């Protein structure tokens, strides 16, 4: 088994003890990813669409750092705190995955790590060896 850990530099990675992504052979598993701005604040406060875009930008970089691309994504899970925002979340997801069409799940949860996070996303990818 060939294992590679990918970091995004999030302060939560060392605090909690996890990797942004883990590549095992041809699989890339990306941890739940919140809308963290470059400065550590929450990106796009109050804007579910903008938060999804930020989450997927972080995820895209993690997958690329692991040797894959968004085209390799086979599964997404979107956690949102407000069901009324599902269309915004879906629209942003569609901008990244419209042609890729991974298996996708959208769940409504009672809360996320930060009160101002409206979404958190995790993905799995399988790359050709």
Secondary structure as UniProt FT lines:
FT   STRAND          3..6
FT   HELIX           11..12
FT   HELIX           13..17
FT   STRAND          21..24
FT   TURN            25..26
FT   STRAND          27..34
FT   TURN            38..39
FT   TURN            43..46
FT   HELIX           48..65
FT   TURN            66..67
FT   HELIX           70..72
FT   STRAND          73..80
FT   HELIX           83..85
FT   HELIX           86..97
FT   TURN            98..100
FT   STRAND          103..108
FT   TURN            115..116
FT   STRAND          119..126
//
